[in-house]
């Protein structure tokens, strides 16, 4: 670990975490100050673009105006960050702040500060309403949205032009376009990533486009609803069974691989989030984006995803953590992070700024979708277990000879059991 004085940041390597936590006395900022420990996820794809640089700059800027506070930042990859935070919490050494993928289990255990214990009223009131609502457990906000994205349908403009196609608006349009692309020799007419990496996202996109979702209007799991069953039956019969989803079985195709194939010009269509734009542009792929096609026209809703900032009670630094978070959620800082990583702002004021800015027009389609997006049921403590089961099983719903309804019923049973246990 590197540890320096005020106005600087201590950076902990992943390999050194155990030794640091065991012997450095992290958490005491000295006799006259406070040390805030923040664990965050990495959104970059290299050292030069990694989130460590963002947090280092932000923390140094904050410390320059708050000489009584040190901010120590540890950044982990998304493969590790949730597990690392859980290990720290279980060891009785929770950080003050953690920017991670879930919050409900910690809230259920009584480990988190309420957002209104920390944030100023203007800061809390500025969160995008859908995102703020998704951060609540029993009506109380514990999860503070940090970064957001939505999904739209990407299509390869060159392949579409060669096939004489226009962008699809409905399932029927999508199937017809896939047929034409296959006839032209396109490897993946429609890429369907139902592999274990992020199957829960593609699954929810198809459920929403058919008028369904993971839960009903009361918040109860409804995975095997008639709408969801119809969506997966259509998907299997009209795309998968007709060999329109590419050479890799959907159950084995991961989102990262589908994105990489699109960036190579091998995919006609797929659901994607903003980071796919940079990948495609880097490889010279010309793409278009439209709202997700639905059963009879553009889907009335799309998948929204947000990551969460949480504040643990363990060290008792509510005042200092709240003041730092008010700084984190300042418009300038929210926009800086969003623009660095092609993500959407989580505050209304920053969203308005981005929507009006010429430099951000490539993100406009995603901003437009945010207002009608639906998020995973992250406020349910059972969601982590349900999501894991979906990742493992949903690909079987479109496998040769499968009964989509039967697979959805099994997932519904598992979800109900997980809900009862939680």
N, C-alpha and C positions, 0 to 999 in steps of 0.2 A: 504494500500500500504506500502511496505517496501522500503525505499529510503536510500541509503548509498552513500558514497563518490566515488571518482575516483577508477577505477579498480573493481567496483562492479555493480550490476544490480538491478534495481527496478522492482519488479514483481507485477502486478496488477491482482487481482482476477476478474473473470467475474462478481461476485455479487457486487463488489465494484467499477465498472467502472464509474457509473454515479456520485458517490460522488467524485471520484478522479478527473475526468475531470472538475467538477464544482469548486473544491476548492484548488488544490495543485499547480497550476501554472506549470504543466508539459510543457516542451518545452523550458525552459530556463535552461541552464546547469550551471548557475552561471556567475559571471562577467567576468571570463577569459576563459570560455569554452562554448561548445555547447552540448546540449542533443539531441540525435537522438531517436525518438520514433518509435519502430518497432512493428507491429502487425503481428502475424504469426499463421499458422494453425498447429494443433496437428496431428502428424502421428502415435503416439504411441497408445497402448491399455491399458495402466495403468500409474500410477504416475511414476513408475520406468523407463518406456520406453518412456514416453512422450517427446515431442519436447522441452518443457521448459528446460530440462536438457541440450540438445544440444545447444540451443541458449544461455543459461547462460554461458556455457563453452566457446563458441565462442566469446561472447561479452567480457567476462573477459580477454580472451587472447588478443583481439584487444585493449581494454582499457589499458592494461599493457604497450603497445608500443605507445599509443596516449593519454597522460595524460590530454589533453585539450578536450576530447570527452567522454561523458557518453552515453551508449547505454541502453535504457530502453525497455524491451521486455515484451509483453503481448501475451500469447498463448491462443487461443480458439479452441474448437472442430470444425470439418468441418461442423457440423450442425449450427454453430453460426457465424463463422468468417466473411463470406461475408456480412451477415446482420449487424454485429457489425461495420465493416468498413464503410458501407453505412450510418449507423446512425451517426458515427463520422463525416463523410464528410458533411452530411446534416446539422449537428449542427455547422458547421464552424470550426471544430476541427480535421481536417485530420491529421493522423500520418505522419511522414516523409517517412516511408517505410511500405508497406503492402504486405505480402506474402499470396496470395489469389487465388481464382479460375477463375477470369475473370479480364479483364483490359479495354476492348474496350469502355465501356460506360463512364469510367472516362477519357479516351483519347479523346473521342468525345466531352466531356464537357470542354476540355482544362485544365484539372487539373493536368496532369502528365508531368514530365520531359521526354524528349526524352532520349533514352539509350545513345546516343552519347553526351548528355550534362553531363553525369555522369561517364561513364566507360572509362577506358583507352582503347586504340585501341587494344592491345593484348587480353584484357578480352572480349571485344565485338566480336572480330573476332573469338574467340575460341568456341562460341556457336555452337552446332550441327545445320547445315544449315536449316533442316526442322523445327526445333523448333524456330530458330530466325525468319524465314519467317512468322511463325504463330503469332509472336508477333508484326506484323506491321499493321498499319492502313494507307492506302494511301501511302504505300511505306516507312513509317517512323516507326522505332521500338520504341514502348512504353512499351510493355510487355517483361520482361526479364525472360526466362524460368528458373525455379528453381528446379523442380524435374520431372522426366518423367517415363513413363511405356508404355509397349506395351502389346498386347494380343496374346496368343497362345492357342491352344486347349489342355486342360488337359484331360487325360484319366486314369482310374483306372486299373493299370497293373494286379492286381489280378483278377478282374472281367473279363478283356479281356482274360487272360490266361485260366480261367475256361470255357469261351465260345469259345475258339479256335480262337480268333480274332487277327488281326494285326491292327496297328494304321491306321485310315482312312486318305486318301489323297484327296478324292473328296466328293461331296454331296452324290453320290450314295453309296460310302463306308460307310459314316456316317449313312445313313438310314439303310443299311444292318446290321451294327453293332448294331444300336439301336433295331432293330427287334430281333436279337439274345439275346441281354441283357434282353429285356422284357421277352422273352421265359424262361430265367433263373431266372426270378422273381426280377430283379433289379427295385427298386422303381422309379428311374429317369434315364432311358436309356440316354436321353440327357436333361440336365437341361436348360430351356429357360427362363431366368429372364427378362420378359418384364413388371415387376411391376414398380411402380413410383420411386423407389430409383435411379435406374441407367439404365432405359430402353433405353436411347439414345445411350449407349455404345453397348449393344447387337444388337440394330437396325443397327448401323453403321457397325458392324462386318459383318452382313448378307448382307448388301448392297454392301460392298466392295468385299465380296467373290463372288458376282454375277456380278462384273464389274461396279457397280454403286457407289453411295455415296450421301451425302446430297446436294452437289453442282456439277455443270458441270465444264468444263474446263475454263469457263469465270468467275467462282465464283458465278454464279446465282443458287439459290435454284432449285433443280431438284428432289424433293422427290418422285414425281409420275412418274419418268422415266421408260421406258420399262424394264430396267435392275432391278430396285428396285421392280417393280411390279412382275416380274418373280421370284425374290428371295423370296418374301413373299408368293407368290402363292405356290411355291415349298415347302416352310417351313410349310405352313398350311396343304397342301394335303399329304405330305410325312412323317411328324413328328407329328404335333398336332392332325390332324384328325385320325391318327392311334394310338393315345394314347401312344406315345413314349416319352412324355415330363414330365411325372410324375403326381402325384395326385393333385398338386396345379396348377390351371389354370395359363398359362403364364402371364396373365395380373395382377395376384396377387402375383407372385413369385418375390421377391426382390433378388438382387445380394448377399447381405449378407447371406440370408437364403439358397441360392443355394450353396454358398461357405461352409457354415456350414454343409449342407447335404453331400457335397463331402468329407469333413473332417471326416464324420461319416461312409464313405464307402457306401453311399446310391445312389451315382451318378456314372454313367458310363462315361459320357463325359460332358464337358462344356467349354466355353471360360473363360480364367482367366488371371489375371496379377500376378506379382511376389509374392505378399503377400500370395497367396494361397499355395505356397510351404511350408512355415513355418507352416501354419494351418494343412496341410495334414501330414507333418512329425511329428508334435506334437501328432497326433492321430494314428500314425503308418500306415498311408495309403500309399501304394506304388503307385506312379504315373509316367506317362510318359508325354512328351510334344512334340507336332508337330505343324508345321505351320497350320493356319486355313484352313480347307478344302474349296475348291472352287467348282464352277459348274462342271469343267472338270479336276480338279487337285488342287494342293495347290494354295491357293489364291495369287494373284500377289501383294496384299497389305493387311496390317492389320491396326487396330486402334492404333494410338499413342495418348497418353494423357500427357499433361504437366500442371503443376501449375505455377503461375506467381508471380514474384517479381515486384512491382510497386513502384514508387517514386513520392510523391505528392509535388507540388510546394509551398503549403500553407506557410510553415515555412522558405522557402528560404535557405535551407541547402544543396544545390546541391553539393558543394565541399566536405563537410563532408560525405554526403550520398554516393557519388561516391567513395571516398577513402575506406569507409567501405565495399561497394559492391565488390570492387576489392579484398578485403580480403576474403569476403564470397565465391567468385568464384575461389579462389586459389585451385589448384588440391587437396591438402591434405584435405581441408574442404569439397569440393564437394564429394570426395570419402568417407569421414567419414559419411556424412549424407546418402549417397546412400546405404552404407553397413549396417548402423543401421536399415534402413527401407525397405530393399530389393527393392530399386528403381534404376533407371538408371541415370547415370550422364548426365548433360545437356551440358557439354563441350566436345569438340573433344579430347583434351589431356587426360582428366580423363577417357573418354570412351576407349581410346587405352590402358591405364594402366589397366583398369578393364578387358578388353578382354584378356590381356596377363597374368593376375594374376591367379594362381591356386586356390586361395581362392574364386574367383568369378565365377568359371566355371558353377555354377548352374544358373547364370544370363545370360550366353552366348546366349541361344536361344532368349531371349528378346532383347539383344544387336543386334543380327543379324537382327531381325525384325525392329529395329528402323530406319535403313537406308531406308527402303521401306514403312514406315508407313505413314498414313495420319491422320491429326488431325481434330478435329471439326472446323467448320468455326468460330473460336473464334474472328477473327478480325472484324466480322460483329456485329454491335451494336444490331441487332435484334436477335442474337443467343440465348440469355438468354430466351427470350419469346418463340422462336421456340423450344428450348430444353424442356422447361416446357410443351409445348403443346404435344410434342412427348411422354414425360413421361406419360402424362394423357391419350393419345388416342391410342398409337400404339398397345397395347395389344388387342384392338378390331379387328385388322386386321387378327388375327388368331383365333378369337372366332368361335364357332359353327355357321354355316350358314352365316358367314361374307363374304364379297367381299373385299379381300385385296386391290385391285386397288381403290375401292371407298374410303376406309379409307386413303390411300396415297394421293388421290386427295384432300380430305378435309384438310389434313395436308399441302399440297402444297399451297392451297388457303390461309390458315392461315399464312404460312411462307411468301408468297408474300405480304400480307397485313402488316405483321410486318415489312418487309423490307421497304415498302413504308413509314410507319410511322417513322421509324428510320432515 
